[in-house]
């Protein structure tokens, strides 16, 4: 210590160090922290949830009544339609309701396992302003834009009375004519070319495909399968070229033959989208749809409301053709599945597409 130019030294106890001093100083500066913490703890329950009165103040009595009505009457499947109530939370609400009786206030929702204050607020908001319908519509539009091209207004798609689904391979072209029930009106294939390593002239494709188009029935829309082959695989280039030429020919001939009113009638749908719709995908590879088609045929005879309607006089004939076929006729199966997937994507029935 310096005093008037002189320095004096005072010994300190050996046990004294700066760490306790700094610790005590910091403790004194934060002396108000425990009071704030106590206030915060008092504002929450033992589970860390906000107090019950806070949730009730967010909504008017009419809004609270509407929310409670849904919570007390909806099944677990119906509750899943609201935000954050998928899976176990919706089941917990129903179980809580059975165990403790109907919810008497919004605060009692916080007593449900897995539901805390913030979750409860979002659940209540979604019940009052259900976004799931708007999201479902936007998701439907997104699915249609992504997998069905070129883009067509959904109102026009829903107005169609019948479609022809066309799938082509290296040896044949198959088509399925279905109305919107959907009932199979026509379902057959035509043997065309046998792809080899050589390149066919355009006149050959024109002659072969024109012959097939002359047999295809008239419909509101024609749906072509869009191949998933990549141009990066050079070994498949001859097959890819064959598919592109065939697709271009079908687009041109079908539009010329049937689009006399000026309306575009030929669309395409992604092959893997149909595979995902029916769970026929293993990784990026699509498996055969033969067993699924056989199932559709059986259900058409045995069920009152089958997924696909086959005329009774033709159902047995189709099934025998599939069972007795000595060679793979995947194009025939795929043409039917593509038509069913198209209707179910547009009208929202059947299984959901796993994007």
N, C-alpha and C positions, 0 to 999 in steps of 0.2 A: 504494500500500500504506500503510495507516494504522498507525503505530507510536507509541504513547503520545501520542496527540493530534496527532501530526504526519503529514502526508501526503507520501510520497516517490514520485516517478514514475521508472519504469525504461523506457527505450525498447525496443521490440520490433523485430525484423527486419521489413523491409517485405514480404518474401515470405511471412511467416507469417500465416495466417488461421484463422478458427474452423472452416472446413469440414473440413480435414484432421484437426484435433483431435477434432471430433465423430466423424469417420469412424473414427479410430483407437480412440476410446473404445467405439464400437459394435462394432468388430471384436473388442476384448478381451472384451466382455460375451458375444459369441456364439462364443467360442473353442471351445465344445464342439459346435457344430452340425456341423462336418465329420465328427466322430466318429460322430454319429448318422446322418448321411447315408451314411457308408461302411457302417455296419451295415445300413442299409436297402437299399443297393445290393447288398450281399453276399447279402441274403435274396431277391433277385430275379435272374432271368437277364437276358441282354442285351435281350430283348424285353419286359421289364417284367412277366414272369409269375412267379408264386410258385414256390418250389422244389419239385422233384418229390416229396420226402418228405412235404410238407404234405398233398397230396391223398390219398396212400395211408393216412395216419393217420386220415382221416375215416371209413373204412369197415372192416368186419370182413373177414377173408379170404373168407368165404362171399359177402358182398355184392360184393366185388371180382370174384370169379369170375362172378357173375351179370351184372354190368355188362360185363365183358370178353367174355362169351359173346354178348351182344347186339351189341356193337361189332364183333365179328369175323365174325358170321354174317348180320346184317340187311342187306338191300339199301338203296339210297339212299331208295327210296319208303317202306320200312318205318321207316327212321330218322326220316323227316319227321313221324312220329306223336308223337315225343317233343319236349318243350319245347326251344325255341331251335335245333332242328335242321332247320328248314324251309329250302328253297332251297339255296344253295351249300354250307353247312356239311355237310349230309349227303353231298353229292357229294364234298367234300374228304376226308371220312372214308373213303369207299370207295376213292378214288384213293390215299390214304396207305396204306391196307391193301394194295393191289395193288403199290405201289412198294416198301414196306419190310417187308411181311409182316404177320401178325396182331399185334395189340396185346398186348404182354407184361405191361404194367402200366398203371395209370390215368394215371401221369405222362406216358406217351407220347402220351396224347390231347392234351396241351397243345402238342405239336409239330405238330398239324394247323393249317393256315392258318385264320384267323378265329376260332380257339378259344383263349381265354386261361383263366387260372385260375378266375375267377368263372363264366365260361360253362361250363367243364368240371364244376364243382361242381353247377350247376343241371341239366346234362345227366345226370350220374350220379344225382342225386336223382329226376329224372323217370323214369329207367329203373327204379329200384327201386320207386317209387310212381307209376305212370303216372296222371296226372291227366287225360289226354286222353279216356279213356273216360267219366269223370264229366262232363267238360266237354261231350263230345259229347251225352250224355244230356240235360244241362241245356240245351244249345243246341237240341236237338230239341224239348224242352218249350216253350222260349221261342218257337220258330218256330210251333209248333202254336197256342200261346196268342195269338200276334200275328196270325196270318193265318186261323185257323179259329175261328169263333165261332158260338154260345157255347161256352165251354170244356167239353171232354169228356175223360174219362180216356183216356190212350193205350191202355190195355188193352182198353177197349171199342171204340176205333177199329180196333185190330188184329184184333178178333174178327168184324168185319163180313164177310159173304160176298159182298155186292153193294151197289153204290150207283147212284143215278140223279143225274147231273149236269145241272142246269137253267140255261140262259142265256136271257135275254129281251132283246128290243130294242124298237124303236118299231113294228115290223111283225109280228114272229113270236116264238114261243117254241120253243126247241129243247132236246132232252134226249138224253143218252147213258147207256145202262144197261150197266155193266161189272161183271164179277166181279173177284176179287182176283188173277187170273193176270197181267195183266188181259185178259179176252176181251170183245169187244163183243157184247152180247146183243141190244141194240136201239139204234137211232140214227136219229132222225128229227126233224122239225120240223112246226109247225102255224102256218099263217097266221092272224093274229088281226086286229088293228086297224091302221089307218094313222094315225099321229099327225099331227094338224093343230093349228092354233092354238086350237081350241076345247077346252073341258074336258068330259070325258065324265062322266056320272053314275056313282055307285058300282054301280048295278044293271048297267050295261053291262060293267064290269070283272068283276063276279061271274059274269055269264053266260058271257063269253068264257073266263075262266080256269077255271071249273068244267068247261067242255067239254074243255079241254086236260088237266086233272088226271084226268079219266075215262079218258084214253088212256095215261097214264103207268103203267108196270109197277110192281109191288110190289118194294121193296128194303129193306135194313136201314137205310140212311141216304139222305137227299136233300140234295144240296149245291147251294145257290143262289149265283150270282155276285153279289158285292157291288160295286156301281158305285163308281168313283172320282171321280164328279162332285162338284164343290164348290158349296155353296149360295151362296158369295160371288159367283159369276158369275150375275148376274140374268138375262142373256139366255138362259141354259139352264134357267131355273126351270121352264118347262112340261115339259121332258124329265125333269128331276130329279123333279118331282112324279109324273109317269107311272111312273117306275121305283120310287119309294117305295110307291105304291099297289099296283103289280103285285107287288112283293116281299111286302108285308103280306098281300095276298090269297093268294099262294102259301103263305106260312107257315101261315096259318089253315086253308086247305083241305087242304094236305098232312098237317098234324098231325091234323086231324079225320078224314081218310080212312084214314090208315095207322097212326097212333099209338094203337092200341086197347089196347095193353098198358100204357099209362101212361108209356112211355119216350119221351123227346124224340128225334125223328128228323130234324128239319130243321136244317141248319147252313148257314153261309155262308162263302165264301172270297173274299179280296180279289182283285179283277181284276188289279191290277198285280203281285200276288204270283205269279200264274200266268204273267204275261208275263215276269217276271224269271227264273222257273224255267226257261223255255224260251228265254231270251235274245231275247225279242221286243220289248224296250223300246228306244226311241230317246229318250233324255232321260226325260221323264215321259209320253211318248206310246207306246201299245202299237200294234204293227204287226200286219198280217194273219197268221194262222196257217195259211193255205191250203197253202203249200208244205210246211210241216212235216207236216200231215195227209196230204198226198200221199206224202210220204216214209214215214210210218207204214204206209200202205196197200201200198206197194211192198215194204217190208221184211217185211210179214206174208206175202207170197207167196214172196219170194226167200230169206229167212233162216230158219234152223232155230229160233232163239230171238229173235224180234223183240221190240221194245219193247212193241208192242200186237198182240194176236191178233185178226184178223178172220176170221169164218167164210169159207171159200174160196168158197162159193157166193154170198156177198154182197160180197166184196172188190172184184171187178170191177165189180159194180153200183154200189157206192159211188164208186169212182174215176171211172166214166163220168159219174155225176151231178155230181161236182165239176168235171170237165173241161168238160162241156157246159153247165154252169150259166151263163146269160146275165146273172145278177144276183149281187151279193155276198150270200153266205149265211154271214156271219161268225158268227152265233149257232150255226150247226151245227158249224163248226170249233171254236169256243170251248167248246162243251159237251163235246166229246171231250177237248180239251186240259185242261180243268178236271178232268175225271175222272182222267186219267192223272197230273196234278200232285198231286191229292189222295192217290192211292195211293202215289206216290213220296215225298211228304212224310211220310206215316205209316210206311211200311215202309223208307224210307231207300235206295231204289234209284234208278237213273237219275242225272241230273245234279243237282248241289247247288244249292239256292236261294241266290242272291246277295242278301243282305240289304243 
